[in-house]
Amino acid sequence: DRPFGIGDWVVIGKDIEGTVEEVGLRSTRVRTFYDSLITVPNGQLTNIQIDNFGRRKFRRYNTKIGVQYDTPPEKLEAFCEGIRQIILNHKWTRKDYFHVYFNGFNDSSLDILIYLFWEVPSWSAELQEKHRLLMDILRLGNEMNIEFAFPTHTVHMHNEQQSSMP
């Protein structure tokens, strides 16, 4: 079936993950991301699940961006629309299937879901394009005066002496 080729990023079973370096008659060699080399007998490969990330057409990206609770609804909606336009204008994103929506009330933020797919040839290219996208979103947020959230806590102080007075 040839489920992988040299250079493909594969996950074999539950324990082996890395890049295929060599496919021989009796065994296959996989270089792990820890730089070790694993030799797998080809006979074992017929009875085990192989997930070939190297043959993906699209690479999924799923994240949430938190903005401060005092962001007006109209501004939040405009920010989501701006992110959608960034995705549509980005060269390497899938245009027919992505989502950008206000998605929840978090402890310290209003969360925006960003769910999209890259159409890039490698993990390195995916990282570069993710960087570009996030920088564009950060610039948009700065232009719109969107305040990004960070974990906060409100502490209410109670003065017992004042409360005991009539």
N, C-alpha and C positions, 0 to 999 in steps of 0.2 A: 504493500500500500504506500510505502514511502511517506510516513506521517511527518517527517522532518528532513531538513537538509543541513549541511554545514553552515554555521552562522546563525541558525534559528535559536531563539530563546524558548526553551521547553521546560515544562514541569512534568516529570515522569513519576506516576504514583503520588505518594504523599511526601516523599523524602528527597527527591532529586530535582533541583532547579538550577538551570544555568544555560550556557551556550554550547551547542553541539560543535565539537572540534573535529571529530573524525568518525566516519561510519565504515567499519570493516566488515569482513565476511562473518566473523564470529562475535564481535562486540562493537559497542558504540561508546565513544568517550565524550563526556560532558564536563566542561569547565564551569565550576560553580562561581558564584559571585564573591566567594571567600578565596578564590583563586586556587582551590583544590581541583584535582582531576578525578572524576568518577568514571569507572569502566563498568558498563552494563552489558551483560551477555544478551545478544540479540534474541535468544530464545525466550528470555523473560519479557521482552517488549511485546510479544504477541498476546500476553494475558494481562496487560496492565494499561491503565488509562494514561494517555499522553495528551497534554494540553500544549499546543504549539502557538505561543504568543507571537512568534515570528511571522506567522501567516495571517495575522489579523489585517483586515482592510481598514478598520477604524480602531482608534484607541480612546477609551472612555475617560472623561474627566468629570468628577462629581465633587462639588464643594459647596460650602455655605459662607456667605459674607454677612457679618453682623454690623448693623448700623445702630446708632444711638436711639433710645426710645423717644426722644423729643423731635425726631424727624417727622415733618408733616406728611400725611398720606399722599398728597399730590407730588411732593418731592420724591418720596419713595417710589411711586409709580413711574415718574420721569427717569429716575435712576435705573430702574429695571429696563425700561424701554431703551435707554442709552446703552446698556450692556448688550441688549439684543442686537442693536445696530453694530456694535463693535464686533460681535460674533459674525454677523452677516457680511461685514466688510473684511473680515480676517481671511487671508488666503487659504489657510489649511484647516478650517473648520467645516464640518458637515453642515450644509445649509438646510437640508430637508428634515432634520430631526434634532432639536435642542430645546431646552426649557430654561427660562429665567423668570422666577416668580417669588414674591413675598411668600414665605413658607412657614413662618412660625414666630411665636413669642418666646424667646429664650430668657434665661434668668437675667442676663445683662444686655440683651440686644434684640432688635428686630432682625430676623434672619431671612436672607435672600438665597434661594437655591439656584445654583448654576450647574446645569447638567448638559454636557455636550460631548461631541466626538471629534477627535483629530483624524485627519487623513494624511499621515506622515509615515515615512519609511522606517524610522528607527526611534529608539527610546531617547537618544540624544536630540533628535529633531523635535520630539514631543516636548522635552524639557525646555528647549529654546522657544518653542511656540507658546508654551504655557507661561513662560516668563514674559513674553511680549504681550500676551492677553492680559495677564494680571497687572502689568505696568500700565496698559491702556485703561483698565478699570480704575486703577488708583488715580491716574490723571483725570479721568472723568469725575471721580468722586471729589477731587480737589477743586476742579472747575465749578462743580455744583455746590460746593461747600457742604458736602456730606461728611458727617463725623462718624468715623468707624468706631465701633464699640470695643470695649475691653472689659474684663470682669470687674464689677463694682459691687459694693454692699452698702446699704443704708443702715445706719445705727440710730435708733430712737432712744434718747436719754430721758429718764424719768426722775424728777426731783421729788423725793418723798416728803421733804419738809414743806414744800409749796402745796402738795396735794392734801396734807393733813389740816391745813388752815380752812376755816369756814368760808 
